Amino acid sequence: MEPRRNRELAETAVRDTGLGNVEDKVLKNYRKTLGLMRDLAGARSVGVIAEHPRQGIIEIARPVGIVAAITPSTNPAATPANKIVNALKGRNAIVVVAPSPKGHGTCVALIAYVQAELRKVGAPVDPGAVPALPGDAGGGRRS
């Protein structure tokens, strides 16, 4: 997670939810996301993911479709970020669900960053891609 964006998301989360402190959230966002990216690097997630010739078994993974990412108000940045990475790695669509209106602003900011990064790599992104519910997918903030 880009340091400037990480800090902004942490500050927004603490300000909007009243939970935690900025420095702990910055560290948590960084460690969780970096750790996940390290764990997934080179991992097969679609198609043949493992072969077990002795047992005559071939493990095949395929997208499941749309994944709902439940987002706790206690962690409205790192949790959806990691769920988005996992879903997209498996070629699934994802909807980020913010159960608390207090965490919604953080989710919307995170999703805007994700969509910008997807555009940078040429991924097809429409305004409704990786939406946050409740609220609008166009980046608006709930009041």
Secondary structure as a PSIPRED ss2 file (coil, helix, strand):
# PSIPRED VFORMAT (PSIPRED V4.0)

   1 M C   1.000  0.000  0.000
   2 E C   1.000  0.000  0.000
   3 P H   0.000  1.000  0.000
   4 R H   0.000  1.000  0.000
   5 R H   0.000  1.000  0.000
   6 N H   0.000  1.000  0.000
   7 R H   0.000  1.000  0.000
   8 E H   0.000  1.000  0.000
   9 L H   0.000  1.000  0.000
  10 A H   0.000  1.000  0.000
  11 E H   0.000  1.000  0.000
  12 T H   0.000  1.000  0.000
  13 A H   0.000  1.000  0.000
  14 V H   0.000  1.000  0.000
  15 R H   0.000  1.000  0.000
  16 D H   0.000  1.000  0.000
  17 T H   0.000  1.000  0.000
  18 G C   1.000  0.000  0.000
  19 L C   1.000  0.000  0.000
  20 G C   1.000  0.000  0.000
  21 N C   1.000  0.000  0.000
  22 V H   0.000  1.000  0.000
  23 E H   0.000  1.000  0.000
  24 D H   0.000  1.000  0.000
  25 K H   0.000  1.000  0.000
  26 V H   0.000  1.000  0.000
  27 L H   0.000  1.000  0.000
  28 K H   0.000  1.000  0.000
  29 N H   0.000  1.000  0.000
  30 Y H   0.000  1.000  0.000
  31 R H   0.000  1.000  0.000
  32 K H   0.000  1.000  0.000
  33 T H   0.000  1.000  0.000
  34 L H   0.000  1.000  0.000
  35 G H   0.000  1.000  0.000
  36 L H   0.000  1.000  0.000
  37 M H   0.000  1.000  0.000
  38 R H   0.000  1.000  0.000
  39 D H   0.000  1.000  0.000
  40 L H   0.000  1.000  0.000
  41 A C   1.000  0.000  0.000
  42 G C   1.000  0.000  0.000
  43 A C   1.000  0.000  0.000
  44 R C   1.000  0.000  0.000
  45 S C   1.000  0.000  0.000
  46 V C   1.000  0.000  0.000
  47 G E   0.000  0.000  1.000
  48 V E   0.000  0.000  1.000
  49 I E   0.000  0.000  1.000
  50 A E   0.000  0.000  1.000
  51 E E   0.000  0.000  1.000
  52 H E   0.000  0.000  1.000
  53 P C   1.000  0.000  0.000
  54 R C   1.000  0.000  0.000
  55 Q C   1.000  0.000  0.000
  56 G C   1.000  0.000  0.000
  57 I E   0.000  0.000  1.000
  58 I E   0.000  0.000  1.000
  59 E E   0.000  0.000  1.000
  60 I E   0.000  0.000  1.000
  61 A E   0.000  0.000  1.000
  62 R C   1.000  0.000  0.000
  63 P C   1.000  0.000  0.000
  64 V C   1.000  0.000  0.000
  65 G C   1.000  0.000  0.000
  66 I E   0.000  0.000  1.000
  67 V E   0.000  0.000  1.000
  68 A E   0.000  0.000  1.000
  69 A E   0.000  0.000  1.000
  70 I E   0.000  0.000  1.000
  71 T C   1.000  0.000  0.000
  72 P C   1.000  0.000  0.000
  73 S C   1.000  0.000  0.000
  74 T C   1.000  0.000  0.000
  75 N C   1.000  0.000  0.000
  76 P C   1.000  0.000  0.000
  77 A C   1.000  0.000  0.000
  78 A H   0.000  1.000  0.000
  79 T H   0.000  1.000  0.000
  80 P H   0.000  1.000  0.000
  81 A H   0.000  1.000  0.000
  82 N H   0.000  1.000  0.000
  83 K H   0.000  1.000  0.000
  84 I H   0.000  1.000  0.000
  85 V H   0.000  1.000  0.000
  86 N H   0.000  1.000  0.000
  87 A H   0.000  1.000  0.000
  88 L H   0.000  1.000  0.000
  89 K H   0.000  1.000  0.000
  90 G C   1.000  0.000  0.000
  91 R C   1.000  0.000  0.000
  92 N C   1.000  0.000  0.000
  93 A E   0.000  0.000  1.000
  94 I E   0.000  0.000  1.000
  95 V E   0.000  0.000  1.000
  96 V E   0.000  0.000  1.000
  97 V E   0.000  0.000  1.000
  98 A C   1.000  0.000  0.000
  99 P C   1.000  0.000  0.000
 100 S C   1.000  0.000  0.000
 101 P H   0.000  1.000  0.000
 102 K H   0.000  1.000  0.000
 103 G H   0.000  1.000  0.000
 104 H H   0.000  1.000  0.000
 105 G H   0.000  1.000  0.000
 106 T H   0.000  1.000  0.000
 107 C H   0.000  1.000  0.000
 108 V H   0.000  1.000  0.000
 109 A H   0.000  1.000  0.000
 110 L H   0.000  1.000  0.000
 111 I H   0.000  1.000  0.000
 112 A H   0.000  1.000  0.000
 113 Y H   0.000  1.000  0.000
 114 V H   0.000  1.000  0.000
 115 Q H   0.000  1.000  0.000
 116 A H   0.000  1.000  0.000
 117 E H   0.000  1.000  0.000
 118 L H   0.000  1.000  0.000
 119 R H   0.000  1.000  0.000
 120 K H   0.000  1.000  0.000
 121 V C   1.000  0.000  0.000
 122 G C   1.000  0.000  0.000
 123 A C   1.000  0.000  0.000
 124 P C   1.000  0.000  0.000
 125 V C   1.000  0.000  0.000
 126 D C   1.000  0.000  0.000
 127 P C   1.000  0.000  0.000
 128 G C   1.000  0.000  0.000
 129 A C   1.000  0.000  0.000
 130 V C   1.000  0.000  0.000
 131 P C   1.000  0.000  0.000
 132 A E   0.000  0.000  1.000
 133 L E   0.000  0.000  1.000
 134 P C   1.000  0.000  0.000
 135 G C   1.000  0.000  0.000
 136 D C   1.000  0.000  0.000
 137 A C   1.000  0.000  0.000
 138 G C   1.000  0.000  0.000
 139 G C   1.000  0.000  0.000
 140 G C   1.000  0.000  0.000
 141 R C   1.000  0.000  0.000
 142 R C   1.000  0.000  0.000
 143 S C   1.000  0.000  0.000
